[in-house]
Amino acid sequence: MRTIYRYELMLEDEQEVTIPFCHQILSVAKHREHSSRLELWAIVETDTPTTTKKISIRGTGHPMRCNEGLFLGTVQTHDGMFVWHVFETIT
């Protein structure tokens, strides 16, 4: 079945998300209740096997790798005090 799922992300430099193999990441945004979390939305095919995606989150002014990966979006938390940039690491 094809549907849209939400995945919670922690404000950590690196993390992994388990997601169906057939998917399309749509966007990221601030978590509706927790300022220390973000949310990622993706179109997924629920009847396909899962895979693990590596996600990196970098704050404005924080060090980055030369090629951080596929840019997914920018999110502001704490009333715009912190700005986070989310990437999918491509291996």
N, C-alpha and C positions, 0 to 999 in steps of 0.2 A: 504494500500500500504506500502511496506517495502522500506525504504530509509534512507539516512544518513542526520541528521540535525546538525546544529551548534548552540550552546548556549553560550551567553556571560556571563562571571563571573566577578564580581567586586573583587578587592583585599580587601576583608572583612573577618573577622574571621568566620562568619556564614552567610549563605544565603540559600534561597530556589529556586529550579528550577522546573518549571512545565513541565512535560515530559509525553508522552504517556506511559500508564501502561506497555505495551510490549516494552521493550527497552534493549539495551546492550550498556553501556558506553564504548567507544573505547579509547579515549585519551584526554589529556589536553595540551594546548600550549599557548605561549604568543600571545596576540592579535596582529594582523598585523599592527595596527595603534596606539593603545593606550597603553602606558606602565603601566597604572593603571588598566588594565583589562586582563583577561585570556579568553581562549575559550575552550569549552568542545564539543567533537563530540560524537554522539551516533547513533547507528542503531535503528530506531524506526518503529513501526507499526502505521501509521498515523490514521488508522480507529479504534483504541482502545481508551477507555476513558483515561483521563489524571490522573496523580498522582503527588504529590509534593515530591521531593527529597531534603534532607538537605545536603548541601555541606559545609565542613569546609576547610579553608586554613590556614596553619601554616608556618611561616617563619622559616628558620634555626635559632636555638637558642631561639625560642619563646616557652613559656609554652604550654604543651599539656595535654589532658586528658589521663588517663591510657589506654583506648581503644578508639582511635580516630575514628575508623571505617575502611571501605574498602579503601585501598590506590588506588588512580586513576592515580597519576603521579607527577613528579617534573618539575617545570618550572623556568627558569631564566629570569629575566627582567633587564632593565637598564644595558645592556652589561655585564651581569653576576654578577652585584653588589648585587642583591637581589635574593634569592633562595626561592621558595614557594613550599610547599608540599600540595597536594589536596587530600581530603578524602570524601567519601560518608558516612554520619552518618547512621549506621544500627540501626533501632529501633525494 
